[in-house]
Amino acid sequence: MSASVIRDIHRNAPGAMTARPPSDTFTVGVMKMEVEGRDSARFDAVVTRAVGIVDETLAQDRRLRTRTMAFAGAHLTPGAGNYAPLDFLEIGLAEKLERDLPFLLIVTEVDLSSSSLTYTLALPSQLTNIAVLSTRRLDPGFWGDAPDPERMAGRLAALMLHCLGHLNGLRHAEAPDNVMYGLEGVGDLDRMERLEPEQVARIARSLPREARERSTRDGKGRFVLRILAEDAGAILGAVVRANPFRLLAMMPTMLAAALSVIVVLLFSAETWDVASAVSVAQIAMFSLICLASAAFVLYRAFAFDTLLSRDRRITESGIVTMAATILCLVLTLLLMFALFGGLMYLGIVTVFPERLMESWPGAGEATTAVDHLKLSLFLASMGVLAGSLGGRSDSRDLVRGVLFITEET
């Protein structure tokens, strides 16, 4: 692994060669988070060597520097032989806030679980500017070859730079020697040494925006409103990456709980009485209350709680993360609300004959389109509320992975 990964970063970026004041420098924190401690000296040496390679690379741009630290005593429980990367991410969020770091790369020696792959080497989260990396499979000795700590360190350095590229908005490249190549195996890291000039230019443009971290202890309300307005694009981008359709598909327990409640209520005459007796405005208000309650329940179940530092500072990244999470959950619930509302309306007009509806409800006939619409909205609202309670049983790692992880590398 050479130091050529971002060699041209300030040669290609306009004005990048000029000296910058200290306030224009950005720190990439590298946190060693050893869990099992089986070979601490070797793990520490590999990470130190990898950081040295990254330092050589980042030295080409005087705005970037690394800061190595350790987090001792991460007491995590493995599942099926590996560890949940979201546990590391949650710890990293608090440490990133306390240590005032714009970027944080968490390096651990244990295997990381994956929702879609047999194993994962790293999980970058552009929303939080944190990446979790594993050294477990980087050593050729893991695959039955002769152990090679230097090669292992080179692979880790390439993986760090790959994740840093994702945190700055770079997409995968097709060339196998590009640092942003969408690697399929550990061996691909041996060739990943180069960035194209346009990639370098994009990093130079996005770096100040991605690394900016404003905070305040006073006037938190005004600060939150200003950040929401200024970072609306970043929040919407995070929601698009998370994709409410995908998130809804990841929550089968929520869908099953909602559908079971709706089916029971649909065949209850009392439900028809309520829907036919109330006004459209009352149904609309009831729907809003149910959606807000369901969003609160899901947010408390799946969001990361860290928002304030020990000195009571509120940060820009914390606000953006919270807003993107809430917006994505609300859009997911609205999608479910529309889905069940449409299905209920279709079921009502096709399954329940008009003759039955003239006499079955005790509050009067329920045969008009308005009656059907009110009933559909009522059932969908109850389904969303019940679904949110059942949705708390869905896998936190799967849901949080959709919300916070950019990709599984």
Buried (B, 14 or more C-beta within 10 A) or exposed (E): BEBBBBBBBBEBBEEBEEEEEEEEBBBBBBBBBBBBEEEEEBBBBBBEBBBBBBBBBBBBBBBBEBBBEEBEEBEBEEEEEBBBBBBBBBBBBBBBBEBEBBBBBBBBBBBBBBBEEEBBBBBBBBBBBBBBBBBBBBBBEBEEEEEBBEBBBBBBBBBBBBBBBBBBBBEBBEEBEBBBBBBEEBEBBBBBBBBBEEBBBBBBBBBEEBBEBBBBEEEBEEBBEBBBEEBEEBBEBBBEBBBBEEBBEBBBBBBBBBBBBBEEBBEEEEBBBBBBBBEEEEBEEBBEEBBEBBBEBBBEBBBBEBBBBEEEBBBBBBBBBBBBBBBBBBBBBBBBBEBBBEBBBEBBEEEBEEEEBEEBBEBBEBBEEEBBBBBBBBBBBBBBBBBBBBBBBBBBBBBBBBBBBBBBB
